[in-house]
């Protein structure tokens, strides 16, 4: 599966890979964990028919640099997003974010001074008590996960990826998502990033959610098992003007479970 990010941006923690497609009003796509910009492989070209679309791999993910000692907290990712926007000379782009990309985007806007034209969050980490499941286990037992045999580690990652979709991944897609986390270096990188993603970094901005004044859209898979529907309602209550749209039959990864419905939402005007 071919997906190439041809441009580089240096950060204090390492190199971020990115690319841009199309022309028009700018749109930035932000992925989550344990994914990469590969999630946008079909949506980005479709959106780029009318927009200038920017995609990148978070530091430590996908094609971006992975190494020991990296700061991979939500706070660091948010600072890197703000730096990228400056590098791209984007003063107020539209932003679409998924999973922890939601927290990265919110923190960048509310605490790092980034400005957006409008914001779309779907199946996104945003706040509340989201430190659960695999997140909590890795935080509490990081040393055990680091020592897993390679076959056991791969099953952990593959199982998590399967759990996120209601329809299942095609073998080639699952293999592509697994690729950055394979081998000794990949396994270390996987638990390095998971062990640094913490609820405290969303608690920092929760009291500011009601101050978001740009058009905001929330989209949620009705069958999301990673962040079930109550998380969408929690966020909607705190951003009162936000639209909330449900996609029936879809899980956490709308890019895989319902790409046509997601595209229709992303190309529709805000209410």
C-alpha positions in Angstrom: 0.0 0.0 0.0 1.6 3.3 -1.2 1.3 6.4 1.0 4.1 8.8 0.9 4.8 12.0 2.9 7.5 13.8 0.9 8.1 16.9 3.1 9.9 17.2 6.4 9.6 19.6 9.4 12.2 19.6 12.1 10.9 19.8 15.7 13.0 19.7 19.0 12.0 16.1 19.3 12.7 14.9 15.8 11.5 15.1 12.2 7.8 15.2 11.2 6.8 14.0 7.8 4.0 15.8 5.9 2.5 16.6 2.5 -0.1 18.8 1.0 -2.6 18.1 -1.8 -4.9 20.2 -4.0 -5.6 23.9 -3.9 -8.1 26.2 -2.3 -9.0 27.0 1.3 -6.7 25.2 3.7 -7.8 22.1 5.6 -5.6 20.2 8.1 -6.2 16.5 9.0 -5.0 15.2 12.4 -4.8 11.5 13.1 -4.8 9.6 16.4 -3.2 6.5 17.9 -2.1 3.9 17.0 -2.7 5.2 13.5 -0.9 7.6 11.1 -1.9 9.8 8.2 -2.5 6.6 6.2 -6.0 6.8 7.6 -6.6 9.8 5.3 -5.3 7.9 2.1 -8.7 8.0 0.5 -10.3 11.0 2.1 -7.5 13.4 1.6 -7.4 13.2 -2.3 -11.2 13.5 -2.4 -11.2 16.6 -0.1 -8.3 18.0 -2.2 -10.6 18.4 -5.2 -11.8 21.6 -3.7 -9.4 22.4 -0.8 -5.6 22.6 0.0 -5.3 19.6 2.3 -2.4 19.1 4.7 -1.7 15.7 6.3 1.2 14.7 8.6 2.3 12.0 10.9 2.5 12.9 14.6 6.0 12.7 15.9 6.8 9.1 16.8 4.1 7.8 14.4 4.0 6.4 10.9 6.8 8.0 8.7 7.8 10.6 11.3 10.9 10.0 13.4 10.8 7.4 16.2 13.6 7.4 18.8 14.2 7.2 22.5 13.8 10.2 24.6 11.0 11.9 22.5 8.4 13.9 24.3 5.2 12.4 22.9 2.7 13.9 25.3 -0.5 15.5 24.1 1.1 18.8 25.2 4.1 18.2 22.9 2.0 17.2 20.0 -0.1 20.3 20.4 3.0 22.5 20.4 4.2 20.7 17.2 0.8 21.3 15.5 1.0 25.0 16.3 4.6 25.0 14.9 3.4 23.3 11.7 0.7 25.8 11.2 3.2 28.6 11.4 5.6 26.7 9.0 2.7 26.3 6.5 1.8 30.0 7.0 -1.8 29.1 7.8 -3.4 31.7 10.0 -6.9 30.1 10.4 -7.3 26.8 8.6 -10.2 24.4 8.9 -9.2 21.4 11.0 -10.5 17.8 11.2 -9.3 15.6 14.0 -9.8 12.0 15.1 -9.0 10.1 18.3 -6.1 11.8 20.3 -5.9 14.2 17.4 -8.9 15.8 18.9 -7.1 16.5 22.2 -4.0 17.6 20.3 -6.1 20.1 18.2 -8.1 21.3 21.2 -5.0 21.9 23.3 -3.3 23.6 20.4 -6.2 26.0 20.0 -7.1 26.6 23.7 -3.6 26.6 25.2 -1.1 27.2 22.4 -2.8 30.1 20.6 -3.5 28.3 17.3 -6.5 29.8 15.4 -8.9 27.8 13.3 -11.6 28.8 10.8 -13.8 25.9 11.9 -13.3 22.6 13.7 -14.6 19.0 13.1 -13.9 16.4 15.8 -15.0 12.8 15.3 -14.7 9.9 17.7 -12.1 12.1 19.4 -10.4 12.1 22.8 -11.4 15.5 24.3 -11.7 15.3 28.1 -13.5 13.6 30.9 -12.5 10.1 32.2 -11.1 8.6 28.9 -8.0 7.0 30.5 -9.4 3.4 30.3 -8.9 0.1 28.7 -5.6 -0.4 26.9 -4.5 3.1 27.8 -4.8 2.4 31.6 -3.2 -1.0 31.4 -0.1 0.4 29.6 0.2 3.3 32.0 0.0 0.9 35.0 2.2 -1.9 33.6 4.5 -0.3 31.0 7.4 -2.4 32.0 5.5 -5.6 31.3 4.3 -4.5 27.8 7.9 -3.5 26.8 9.0 -7.1 27.6 6.3 -8.9 25.5 7.6 -11.3 22.9 7.2 -9.9 19.4 4.4 -12.2 18.5 2.4 -11.3 21.6 3.1 -7.6 21.1 1.8 -7.8 17.5 -1.4 -9.5 18.7 -2.0 -6.7 21.2 -1.7 -4.1 18.5 -3.7 -6.0 16.0 -6.4 -6.8 18.5 -6.7 -3.1 19.4 -6.9 -2.1 15.7 -9.7 -4.7 15.1 -11.6 -3.5 18.2 -11.7 0.0 16.8 -13.7 -1.0 13.6 -17.2 -2.4 13.4 -16.6 -3.9 9.9 -13.0 -5.2 10.2 -9.9 -4.2 8.3 -8.9 -5.6 5.0 -5.6 -7.7 5.5 -3.5 -5.2 3.6 -4.8 -2.3 5.5 -4.3 -4.0 8.9 -0.8 -4.9 7.8 0.0 -1.3 6.9 -1.2 0.0 10.2 0.9 -2.6 12.0 4.1 -1.9 10.1 5.4 1.1 12.1 5.0 -0.9 15.3 6.8 -4.1 14.3 10.3 -5.2 15.3 12.3 -4.1 18.4 12.3 -0.4 17.5 8.6 -0.4 16.6 7.6 -2.1 19.8 9.6 0.3 21.8 8.0 3.2 19.9 4.5 1.9 20.4 4.7 1.7 24.2 6.8 4.9 24.3 3.9 6.9 22.9 1.1 5.1 24.8 2.8 5.6 28.1 3.0 9.3 27.7 -0.6 10.0 26.6 -2.4 11.0 29.8 -5.7 12.4 30.9 -4.0 15.3 32.8 -3.2 17.0 29.5 -6.9 17.2 28.6 -7.9 18.2 32.1 -5.8 21.3 31.5 -8.2 22.8 29.0 -11.6 21.3 29.9 -12.7 24.6 31.6 -12.1 26.4 28.3 -14.3 24.2 26.0 -17.2 26.5 26.4 -15.2 29.4 25.1 -14.7 27.8 21.6 -16.3 30.3 19.3 -15.6 28.9 15.8 -18.1 26.7 14.0 -17.7 23.2 15.4 -19.0 19.8 14.2 -18.9 16.6 16.2 -19.3 13.3 14.3 -19.5 9.9 16.1 -19.8 6.3 15.2 -22.8 4.9 17.0 -21.0 1.6 17.6 -17.7 3.1 18.8 -16.2 0.8 21.5 -13.1 2.8 22.1 -14.9 6.1 22.9 -18.6 5.1 23.2 -21.5 7.6 22.6 -21.5 9.1 26.1 -18.1 10.7 25.2 -19.8 12.5 22.3 -22.5 13.7 24.6 -20.0 14.9 27.2 -18.2 17.0 24.6 -21.5 18.3 23.1 -22.6 19.5 26.5 -19.4 21.5 26.8 -19.4 23.1 23.4 -23.1 24.1 23.3 -23.2 25.5 19.8 -21.5 22.4 18.2 -23.4 20.2 15.8 -23.6 16.5 16.7 -24.0 13.9 14.0 -24.3 10.1 14.5 -23.2 7.5 11.9 -25.2 4.3 12.4 -23.3 1.0 12.3 -19.9 2.6 12.4 -17.2 2.1 15.1 -14.3 4.3 16.2 -12.5 4.5 12.8 -15.0 6.2 10.5 -12.3 6.5 7.8 -12.6 2.7 7.5 -16.1 1.9 8.6 -18.1 4.7 6.8 -15.8 6.7 4.5 -18.6 7.9 2.2 -20.8 9.1 5.0 -17.8 10.8 6.7 -16.8 12.5 3.4 -20.4 13.7 3.0 -20.3 15.3 6.5 -16.8 16.9 5.9 -18.0 18.5 2.6 -21.3 19.8 4.0 -21.6 23.4 5.1 -21.8 24.1 8.8 -25.3 24.7 10.1 
